[in-house]
Amino acid sequence: MTKAPDRRGPSLAEIEEQLIAGGEPPLLLRRKVVGGLVAAFVAAVIAYWATSDYFGISYTIDEEPFREWVDSFGLLGPLVFIVIMALSVLFAPIPNAPIFMAAGLAWGPVLGTAYCMAGLILGSAMAFWVARRFGRRHLPRLIGAKNAARVDSLVLEMGGRVVFWSRMIPAVNFDWISFVAGMTAIPFRVFIIYSALGMLFPTAISVVAGDGLGRDFRITLAAGGAWVAVIVISAAVYWRRRRNGARAA
């Protein structure tokens, strides 16, 4: 008896392997870029150690005037900040990193991260719905009907993992992901939950780095080290799986 063909389609693991094996690697996972980031971080640590120990240069900022100015707005201050954070997402590509660091300097790591996350989630939701309302119908026209169907299939197969890992890479301006997701078939609930989970780590790292500017610059360096470490680990996993995929092919 002839065995019926398997019509279930490729598994999640197979789809991921196909994505890794083909195409250009993401910018922050390319070997030269990763090597440059590591070299730049090591150079920054050496420069800090040399200038602070031998020349007595202090890199700590007096955060009190800035915090007093922020506190003068009362409850309005955090609300205005959250709105600004949300608008920075909606009107990409306004860079988020300086805003994250300012939040750390003004409110510290806990409240700063909370306010940033509130603004990011609000802005991501708005960008998602703008794209879904006005851009979804144009996706097949922009990239072709077959490619649009493939994108939808990929998003539905991988679910929130696509959103989560695209948000997790530090220093990537992930605002555009909200617009792209809005033009796919991913459910809003899945998008917003995995967006929040994926944004939490890089946002907290940036806020802690800002808080370190007002406390101890070594905190900022440690946050930068965590940022570089995540990039190195992500690149190592990516290239290992890419190499394994090439051998299997």
Backbone bond lengths (Angstrom), bond angles and torsions (degrees), N, CA, C in turn:
res aa  C-N    CA-C-N  psi(-1)  N-CA   C-N-CA  omega(-1)  CA-C   N-CA-C  phi
1 M - - - 1.476 - - 1.531 109.25 -
2 T 1.320 115.32 134.60 1.469 119.49 -177.82 1.516 110.15 -78.32
3 K 1.312 115.34 133.51 1.463 120.96 -179.95 1.514 110.58 -75.17
4 A 1.311 115.56 130.60 1.473 119.83 -179.35 1.511 110.05 -67.05
5 P 1.338 116.43 142.92 1.458 119.15 179.65 1.521 111.91 -65.72
6 D 1.304 115.11 147.76 1.468 121.31 179.05 1.518 109.07 -78.74
7 R 1.350 115.37 114.75 1.468 120.60 -177.09 1.525 112.01 -102.54
8 R 1.328 116.58 12.66 1.460 118.30 -177.50 1.516 112.64 -76.37
9 G 1.324 117.57 -16.24 1.451 120.06 -179.47 1.514 111.25 85.48
10 P 1.316 117.82 175.67 1.457 121.27 -178.05 1.520 111.83 -68.04
11 S 1.325 115.23 149.12 1.461 119.99 177.99 1.518 110.05 -77.39
12 L 1.320 116.16 169.93 1.466 121.63 177.46 1.522 110.74 -59.36
13 A 1.333 116.73 -44.05 1.464 120.38 179.91 1.534 111.10 -61.87
14 E 1.336 116.36 -40.11 1.471 119.86 179.94 1.524 111.20 -66.25
15 I 1.320 116.78 -39.57 1.468 120.54 178.72 1.523 110.16 -63.72
16 E 1.345 116.30 -43.50 1.465 120.08 -179.62 1.533 110.62 -63.23
17 E 1.343 116.18 -42.15 1.455 119.54 -179.84 1.526 111.33 -64.23
18 Q 1.335 116.92 -38.21 1.462 120.61 178.13 1.524 110.84 -64.29
19 L 1.336 116.30 -39.97 1.469 119.74 179.54 1.522 111.37 -65.65
20 I 1.338 116.35 -40.73 1.460 120.76 -178.08 1.521 111.12 -71.76
21 A 1.340 116.17 -39.23 1.461 119.95 -174.59 1.522 112.84 -70.92
22 G 1.311 117.45 -28.71 1.463 118.75 -174.83 1.514 112.31 -113.91
23 G 1.326 115.70 159.68 1.453 121.29 175.21 1.515 113.77 81.76
24 E 1.324 114.89 176.15 1.457 121.51 179.84 1.525 110.02 -76.85
25 P 1.318 118.36 139.40 1.467 119.69 175.89 1.526 110.48 -68.38
26 P 1.344 117.83 152.03 1.466 120.42 176.07 1.526 110.96 -56.11
27 L 1.322 116.44 150.46 1.460 121.68 -174.24 1.519 112.33 -54.70
28 L 1.342 117.72 -47.63 1.456 120.93 -175.43 1.529 113.30 -74.75
29 L 1.341 117.31 -5.62 1.460 120.27 178.60 1.520 112.13 -107.05
30 R 1.319 118.15 4.34 1.456 120.64 177.44 1.525 109.43 -76.46
31 R 1.325 115.84 143.97 1.463 120.81 -172.68 1.528 112.51 -57.64
32 K 1.317 117.42 -44.87 1.466 119.98 -178.30 1.520 111.61 -64.84
33 V 1.335 116.39 -38.29 1.463 120.07 179.95 1.524 110.41 -68.19
34 V 1.335 116.57 -44.48 1.468 120.46 179.02 1.533 110.29 -62.28
35 G 1.327 116.28 -44.66 1.462 119.62 177.32 1.511 112.44 -60.73
36 G 1.326 116.65 -40.09 1.460 120.76 177.95 1.520 112.42 -65.13
37 L 1.342 117.35 -39.37 1.459 120.85 177.99 1.525 111.45 -64.34
38 V 1.323 115.72 -43.72 1.470 119.43 178.94 1.525 110.55 -63.01
39 A 1.338 116.58 -45.23 1.468 120.87 179.96 1.524 110.90 -62.53
40 A 1.338 116.77 -40.87 1.467 120.34 179.90 1.524 111.04 -65.62
41 F 1.338 116.80 -39.49 1.462 119.60 179.70 1.521 111.24 -67.23
42 V 1.329 116.69 -43.81 1.469 120.44 178.10 1.530 110.27 -60.88
43 A 1.335 116.29 -41.77 1.464 120.52 178.83 1.528 111.03 -63.47
44 A 1.346 116.42 -38.22 1.465 120.13 179.22 1.529 111.00 -65.83
45 V 1.331 116.45 -40.99 1.472 120.50 178.83 1.527 110.26 -64.24
46 I 1.317 116.89 -44.66 1.469 120.98 179.97 1.527 110.29 -63.70
47 A 1.343 115.62 -42.80 1.469 119.30 -179.76 1.523 110.89 -63.94
48 Y 1.337 116.61 -41.09 1.469 119.77 178.49 1.522 110.65 -63.44
49 W 1.324 116.03 -47.31 1.466 120.39 -179.20 1.527 111.29 -60.70
50 A 1.319 116.50 -43.71 1.470 120.04 -177.18 1.526 111.65 -68.39
51 T 1.329 116.58 -46.79 1.471 119.42 -175.15 1.523 112.53 -74.38
52 S 1.331 117.41 -32.49 1.468 118.88 -178.57 1.522 111.90 -79.80
53 D 1.331 116.97 -38.70 1.460 119.93 -177.73 1.530 112.74 -79.81
54 Y 1.309 116.84 -39.85 1.467 120.10 -173.58 1.528 113.12 -94.97
55 F 1.323 116.54 -28.25 1.464 118.81 -177.63 1.529 112.31 -114.46
56 G 1.317 116.78 -3.81 1.465 120.00 176.31 1.513 114.39 67.88
57 I 1.327 118.31 23.56 1.463 121.66 -179.80 1.522 109.06 -77.43
58 S 1.320 116.65 131.96 1.468 122.02 178.25 1.527 109.53 -104.34
59 Y 1.316 115.59 133.40 1.464 120.86 179.71 1.522 112.06 -105.13
60 T 1.318 116.87 5.37 1.465 120.80 -179.26 1.518 110.20 -80.18
61 I 1.332 115.41 136.34 1.457 122.13 179.44 1.529 108.92 -98.73
62 D 1.329 116.59 140.06 1.467 120.60 174.94 1.523 107.69 -76.24
63 E 1.345 115.64 105.07 1.465 119.33 -174.37 1.516 113.49 -85.11
64 E 1.335 118.35 -10.40 1.463 120.79 -174.21 1.530 113.68 -59.06
65 P 1.346 119.98 -47.49 1.473 118.48 178.94 1.530 111.93 -58.96
66 F 1.329 116.81 -39.76 1.456 120.44 -179.50 1.528 110.40 -67.64
67 R 1.345 116.87 -42.66 1.455 119.82 179.89 1.522 111.45 -67.25
68 E 1.325 117.37 -38.00 1.462 120.31 177.64 1.526 110.58 -64.21
69 W 1.331 116.29 -38.98 1.468 120.20 178.40 1.526 110.51 -65.34
70 V 1.321 117.24 -41.37 1.469 120.80 178.35 1.521 110.30 -66.68
71 D 1.337 117.41 -43.41 1.463 120.98 -179.29 1.522 112.43 -64.15
72 S 1.330 117.24 -25.28 1.469 120.30 -179.47 1.525 112.29 -63.95
73 F 1.325 117.85 -19.23 1.468 121.68 178.84 1.528 112.07 -85.25
74 G 1.336 117.42 -9.39 1.456 120.57 -179.85 1.521 111.64 64.13
75 L 1.346 116.05 -141.08 1.464 120.91 179.78 1.520 112.48 -66.35
76 L 1.328 115.70 -21.42 1.467 119.22 -179.63 1.525 111.22 -66.77
77 G 1.344 117.27 -29.97 1.458 120.86 -178.12 1.524 113.14 -59.00
78 P 1.348 118.82 -55.45 1.465 119.59 177.91 1.521 113.51 -61.14
79 L 1.339 116.75 -36.93 1.461 119.68 -179.61 1.528 111.37 -65.32
80 V 1.330 116.15 -43.13 1.462 119.95 177.93 1.527 110.23 -64.65
81 F 1.339 115.96 -40.71 1.461 119.38 178.91 1.524 111.04 -61.86
82 I 1.332 118.13 -44.23 1.460 121.78 -179.86 1.530 110.65 -61.18
83 V 1.332 116.33 -40.64 1.472 119.93 178.07 1.522 110.47 -64.70
84 I 1.340 116.63 -43.67 1.473 120.04 178.44 1.527 110.52 -61.86
85 M 1.338 116.32 -42.09 1.462 120.97 178.53 1.522 110.54 -61.12
86 A 1.329 116.55 -42.90 1.466 120.64 179.73 1.521 111.25 -65.21
87 L 1.320 116.80 -41.63 1.463 120.14 179.81 1.526 111.50 -67.58
88 S 1.344 116.81 -30.55 1.467 119.46 177.75 1.517 111.14 -65.79
89 V 1.334 116.74 -27.21 1.460 121.04 175.29 1.517 110.47 -77.74
90 L 1.317 115.84 -45.22 1.464 120.89 -176.51 1.513 111.94 -66.48
91 F 1.335 116.02 -38.24 1.466 120.39 179.98 1.525 109.71 -105.43
92 A 1.329 115.67 56.88 1.465 121.37 176.48 1.522 108.72 -61.07
93 P 1.342 121.35 152.92 1.459 125.08 9.91 1.520 114.48 -104.55
94 I 1.340 118.01 56.85 1.458 119.75 172.42 1.525 108.30 -62.97
95 P 1.347 119.88 124.50 1.472 120.68 -176.02 1.521 111.65 -65.45
96 N 1.323 115.90 138.48 1.460 121.19 -177.53 1.527 113.49 -91.69
97 A 1.332 117.89 -29.21 1.462 121.18 -172.60 1.533 113.08 -54.54
98 P 1.355 120.10 -46.80 1.473 118.59 178.75 1.524 112.67 -61.64
99 I 1.333 117.18 -32.94 1.465 120.58 178.99 1.520 109.79 -69.57
100 F 1.330 117.18 -40.94 1.460 120.92 177.00 1.527 110.56 -59.59
101 M 1.312 116.47 -46.56 1.458 120.56 -176.81 1.519 111.16 -67.31
102 A 1.329 116.65 -36.12 1.471 119.80 176.57 1.525 110.48 -64.46
103 A 1.331 117.09 -36.54 1.462 120.39 177.59 1.523 110.77 -64.44
104 G 1.339 117.02 -40.97 1.449 120.43 177.57 1.513 111.87 -63.70
105 L 1.320 116.32 -39.28 1.462 121.39 179.62 1.524 110.90 -67.52
106 A 1.342 116.96 -35.61 1.465 121.17 -175.02 1.523 113.17 -83.66
107 W 1.339 117.63 -42.84 1.467 120.61 -171.28 1.526 114.23 -120.41
108 G 1.311 118.30 -3.27 1.454 119.44 -177.46 1.519 111.49 86.63
109 P 1.336 117.26 177.13 1.460 120.25 -172.01 1.525 114.78 -69.32
110 V 1.344 118.45 -36.14 1.465 120.42 -174.27 1.529 111.37 -76.71
111 L 1.330 116.79 -59.71 1.462 119.62 179.82 1.526 111.09 -65.44
112 G 1.335 116.30 -37.16 1.469 119.26 179.25 1.519 111.19 -60.14
113 T 1.323 116.81 -44.63 1.465 120.65 178.24 1.522 110.79 -65.40
114 A 1.339 116.73 -41.10 1.469 120.51 -179.38 1.527 111.51 -62.22
115 Y 1.342 116.83 -44.68 1.463 119.86 -179.90 1.529 111.54 -67.44
116 C 1.325 116.08 -39.61 1.467 119.51 178.03 1.527 110.76 -63.22
117 M 1.330 116.48 -45.03 1.460 120.16 -179.40 1.524 111.16 -63.73
118 A 1.326 117.25 -38.92 1.463 120.11 177.96 1.524 110.60 -60.87
119 G 1.334 115.71 -45.45 1.468 119.22 178.97 1.520 112.56 -66.68
120 L 1.335 116.57 -40.08 1.465 120.37 -179.58 1.522 111.85 -65.41
121 I 1.323 116.59 -42.86 1.465 120.07 179.95 1.521 110.51 -65.57
122 L 1.333 116.58 -43.24 1.467 120.50 177.68 1.527 110.86 -61.78
123 G 1.339 116.59 -47.31 1.457 120.29 -179.84 1.519 112.53 -65.18
124 S 1.330 116.83 -39.35 1.459 120.66 179.18 1.521 110.84 -64.20
125 A 1.330 115.88 -40.57 1.469 119.79 178.30 1.527 110.87 -63.07
126 M 1.327 116.97 -42.97 1.464 120.33 179.66 1.527 111.16 -64.75
127 A 1.351 116.31 -44.58 1.467 119.95 179.60 1.520 111.37 -63.06
128 F 1.332 116.11 -40.05 1.468 120.86 178.63 1.525 110.71 -60.09
129 W 1.330 116.85 -47.31 1.455 119.81 -176.43 1.521 112.17 -72.68
130 V 1.320 117.78 -31.84 1.469 119.89 174.46 1.523 110.33 -62.35
131 A 1.350 115.59 -46.33 1.468 120.15 179.69 1.529 111.16 -65.39
132 R 1.326 116.63 -40.98 1.473 119.33 -179.12 1.521 111.06 -68.90
133 R 1.312 116.67 -36.10 1.472 120.10 -178.20 1.520 111.94 -74.53
134 F 1.329 117.33 -41.12 1.458 119.62 -172.55 1.525 114.22 -112.45
135 G 1.352 117.73 -18.43 1.462 118.62 -174.53 1.505 115.72 -109.09
136 R 1.326 117.92 -21.56 1.463 120.59 -175.90 1.527 112.36 -57.33
137 R 1.309 116.25 -41.91 1.464 120.09 -177.12 1.524 112.33 -67.56
138 H 1.346 115.92 -21.01 1.470 119.55 -176.38 1.523 113.14 -94.61
139 L 1.351 118.03 -6.61 1.459 120.08 -176.82 1.523 113.09 -58.69
140 P 1.342 120.82 -48.46 1.475 119.41 178.01 1.526 112.76 -59.86
141 R 1.324 116.02 -33.01 1.462 119.03 179.86 1.529 111.37 -72.22
142 L 1.323 116.22 -31.85 1.464 120.04 -177.43 1.527 111.97 -76.59
143 I 1.320 116.98 -43.18 1.470 119.81 -173.52 1.521 113.05 -119.17
144 G 1.345 117.34 2.54 1.453 120.60 -179.94 1.516 111.15 95.36
145 A 1.320 116.59 147.30 1.458 121.15 -175.65 1.531 111.93 -63.40
146 K 1.345 117.15 -42.04 1.461 120.37 -178.70 1.522 111.37 -66.36
147 N 1.336 115.41 -43.23 1.470 118.62 179.22 1.526 111.03 -66.35
148 A 1.315 117.12 -37.35 1.464 120.32 177.74 1.523 110.37 -63.08
149 A 1.336 116.30 -40.63 1.467 120.00 177.90 1.522 111.19 -64.99
150 R 1.336 116.73 -37.56 1.462 120.64 178.09 1.521 111.18 -65.92
151 V 1.340 116.97 -41.65 1.462 120.72 178.49 1.521 110.18 -61.06
152 D 1.321 116.22 -46.93 1.459 120.33 178.95 1.525 111.13 -60.49
153 S 1.325 116.15 -42.73 1.455 120.48 -179.84 1.520 110.83 -63.23
154 L 1.328 116.42 -43.09 1.462 121.02 179.92 1.517 110.87 -62.96
155 V 1.334 116.51 -45.61 1.461 120.50 -178.35 1.519 110.80 -64.31
156 L 1.338 116.60 -41.19 1.452 119.75 179.87 1.523 111.49 -68.63
157 E 1.342 116.91 -36.54 1.460 120.80 178.78 1.526 111.31 -67.02
158 M 1.327 116.09 -46.15 1.463 120.64 -173.22 1.518 112.37 -91.52
159 G 1.335 116.51 -16.26 1.458 119.95 175.72 1.515 112.81 59.07
160 G 1.358 114.52 -138.00 1.448 119.58 -175.74 1.508 114.62 -70.76
161 R 1.348 118.41 -12.13 1.462 119.56 -178.67 1.521 111.32 -63.56
162 V 1.333 117.44 -34.96 1.467 120.32 176.82 1.521 109.98 -59.96
163 V 1.335 115.94 -48.51 1.467 121.01 -178.29 1.523 110.26 -66.56
164 F 1.325 117.08 -44.95 1.457 120.92 -176.05 1.523 111.80 -58.80
165 W 1.335 117.65 -51.90 1.457 120.18 -175.32 1.514 112.44 -71.79
166 S 1.327 117.51 -29.49 1.462 118.80 176.17 1.520 111.08 -70.85
167 R 1.334 117.42 -27.81 1.462 121.32 176.50 1.526 111.93 -80.30
168 M 1.304 117.82 -27.69 1.457 122.00 -170.76 1.523 114.25 -71.42
169 I 1.331 117.78 -27.00 1.457 119.26 -175.71 1.521 109.40 -68.87
170 P 1.323 118.84 116.84 1.462 120.90 -176.49 1.522 112.62 -63.45
171 A 1.310 115.33 150.14 1.466 125.04 173.43 1.515 113.35 72.75
172 V 1.322 118.40 -5.36 1.455 119.40 173.55 1.522 107.47 -78.68
173 N 1.325 117.19 130.60 1.456 119.90 176.02 1.518 107.41 -72.41
174 F 1.354 116.17 100.30 1.457 119.57 -172.99 1.519 113.14 -89.53
175 D 1.335 118.44 12.37 1.457 120.29 -179.80 1.525 111.90 -61.36
176 W 1.333 117.17 -39.94 1.463 120.60 -176.68 1.514 112.05 -64.27
177 I 1.346 117.79 -23.08 1.462 120.28 -178.95 1.519 110.38 -62.58
178 S 1.330 117.49 -34.58 1.459 120.95 179.14 1.522 110.84 -62.19
179 F 1.318 116.45 -41.53 1.464 119.92 179.21 1.525 111.17 -68.16
180 V 1.334 116.52 -43.32 1.465 120.37 179.46 1.526 110.30 -62.78
181 A 1.341 116.87 -45.04 1.462 120.49 -179.99 1.523 111.12 -61.61
182 G 1.322 116.28 -37.09 1.461 119.59 179.22 1.513 113.32 -64.35
183 M 1.327 117.27 -22.31 1.461 121.02 179.50 1.525 112.49 -92.70
184 T 1.328 116.80 4.57 1.464 121.14 176.52 1.525 109.16 -108.84
185 A 1.324 115.35 -175.51 1.462 120.55 -177.34 1.525 113.00 -93.05
186 I 1.322 118.60 8.58 1.466 119.98 -178.10 1.527 110.08 -64.42
187 P 1.334 118.62 134.88 1.472 120.83 177.92 1.528 110.77 -64.54
188 F 1.328 115.78 145.20 1.459 120.60 -178.30 1.530 111.36 -60.04
189 R 1.327 117.75 -41.44 1.465 120.84 -177.76 1.522 110.74 -60.81
190 V 1.324 116.90 -43.49 1.466 120.63 178.54 1.524 109.98 -64.37
191 F 1.320 115.95 -43.92 1.467 120.55 -179.21 1.522 111.69 -59.52
192 I 1.321 117.94 -48.53 1.459 119.97 -171.72 1.530 111.28 -73.00
193 I 1.338 117.79 -35.01 1.473 120.42 179.18 1.525 110.52 -66.72
194 Y 1.337 116.69 -49.27 1.454 119.82 -177.32 1.528 111.52 -73.28
195 S 1.321 117.24 -26.58 1.466 119.93 173.73 1.519 110.36 -63.93
196 A 1.333 115.78 -47.40 1.460 120.09 -179.34 1.529 111.18 -61.29
197 L 1.330 116.49 -43.52 1.464 120.03 179.46 1.528 111.41 -64.76
198 G 1.329 116.60 -40.29 1.457 120.32 -178.50 1.516 113.73 -73.02
199 M 1.339 116.64 -31.07 1.464 120.03 -178.04 1.517 112.94 -80.34
200 L 1.329 117.65 -18.96 1.454 120.54 -171.38 1.528 113.11 -61.44
201 F 1.339 117.39 -47.67 1.462 119.66 -176.78 1.532 112.86 -64.86
202 P 1.351 119.69 -54.94 1.468 117.91 -178.57 1.518 113.04 -63.16
203 T 1.337 116.92 -31.87 1.465 119.66 178.07 1.528 110.46 -67.71
204 A 1.335 116.57 -46.95 1.462 120.22 -179.78 1.517 111.49 -61.95
205 I 1.329 117.40 -39.26 1.463 121.05 178.77 1.525 110.59 -60.62
206 S 1.325 116.55 -44.76 1.470 120.70 -178.94 1.521 111.30 -67.60
207 V 1.340 116.98 -39.49 1.464 120.56 179.03 1.532 110.56 -65.98
208 V 1.327 116.88 -42.59 1.466 120.83 177.03 1.520 110.75 -61.37
209 A 1.335 116.20 -39.04 1.468 119.60 176.86 1.520 111.07 -61.21
210 G 1.326 117.10 -40.04 1.465 120.46 177.23 1.510 112.13 -67.35
211 D 1.328 116.71 -40.44 1.458 120.85 177.61 1.528 110.76 -62.47
212 G 1.333 116.71 -35.91 1.452 120.83 179.05 1.509 113.40 -63.97
213 L 1.329 117.25 -27.19 1.465 120.26 178.64 1.524 111.51 -62.94
214 G 1.336 116.95 -28.45 1.460 119.99 -179.72 1.521 113.53 -97.63
215 R 1.327 118.07 -5.43 1.456 121.51 -177.58 1.525 111.27 -116.13
216 D 1.324 114.51 -66.83 1.458 120.91 -176.50 1.523 106.58 -153.27
217 F 1.309 116.38 122.38 1.459 119.90 -176.07 1.525 112.11 -62.40
218 R 1.320 116.77 -20.23 1.466 119.50 177.09 1.526 111.27 -65.67
219 I 1.334 117.03 -27.91 1.472 120.19 174.69 1.524 109.75 -64.81
220 T 1.325 115.92 -42.09 1.464 120.49 177.98 1.519 110.57 -62.92
221 L 1.329 116.44 -41.99 1.463 119.94 177.78 1.528 111.03 -64.26
222 A 1.336 117.40 -39.61 1.462 120.37 178.69 1.522 111.18 -63.91
223 A 1.339 116.66 -40.05 1.462 120.39 176.77 1.525 110.27 -63.81
224 G 1.336 115.69 -40.62 1.461 119.11 176.33 1.520 112.11 -63.63
225 G 1.338 115.86 -36.49 1.460 119.85 177.21 1.515 111.97 -64.80
226 A 1.342 116.74 -39.93 1.469 120.26 176.82 1.520 110.85 -64.11
227 W 1.317 116.25 -39.81 1.469 121.94 177.28 1.521 110.69 -59.94
228 V 1.334 116.47 -48.06 1.472 120.55 179.98 1.525 110.54 -66.17
229 A 1.327 117.26 -38.29 1.466 120.69 -179.30 1.523 111.34 -62.01
230 V 1.322 117.20 -41.12 1.466 120.33 178.74 1.527 110.60 -64.13
231 I 1.327 116.82 -39.88 1.458 120.51 178.20 1.532 110.03 -63.22
232 V 1.332 116.99 -44.90 1.472 121.01 -178.78 1.522 110.58 -63.77
233 I 1.325 117.54 -44.95 1.466 120.87 179.81 1.528 110.42 -64.10
234 S 1.335 116.72 -43.99 1.467 120.16 178.73 1.521 110.88 -60.58
235 A 1.329 116.32 -42.54 1.463 120.15 179.92 1.516 111.34 -65.68
236 A 1.341 116.83 -40.61 1.461 120.31 -179.55 1.530 111.05 -62.87
237 V 1.333 115.79 -44.10 1.468 119.68 178.44 1.521 110.27 -64.30
238 Y 1.330 116.53 -43.08 1.467 120.77 -178.64 1.528 111.24 -60.72
239 W 1.319 116.82 -49.54 1.467 119.81 -175.69 1.525 111.60 -71.40
240 R 1.314 117.10 -30.59 1.467 118.86 175.60 1.519 110.72 -65.34
241 R 1.324 116.07 -45.78 1.461 119.40 -179.64 1.526 110.91 -69.58
242 R 1.312 116.93 -33.68 1.463 119.65 177.08 1.531 110.05 -65.57
243 R 1.342 116.37 -42.30 1.467 120.52 178.96 1.529 110.83 -65.45
244 N 1.318 117.59 -41.76 1.456 121.08 178.29 1.525 111.35 -64.67
245 G 1.349 115.10 -37.36 1.459 118.87 179.06 1.518 111.44 -66.85
246 A 1.347 116.61 -37.99 1.464 120.53 178.70 1.523 111.03 -65.80
247 R 1.350 117.39 -38.20 1.459 120.50 178.42 1.525 111.16 -66.57
248 A 1.337 115.35 -39.53 1.463 118.73 -178.98 1.523 111.79 -66.80
249 A 1.352 115.09 -32.14 1.475 119.80 179.85 1.523 110.33 -71.51
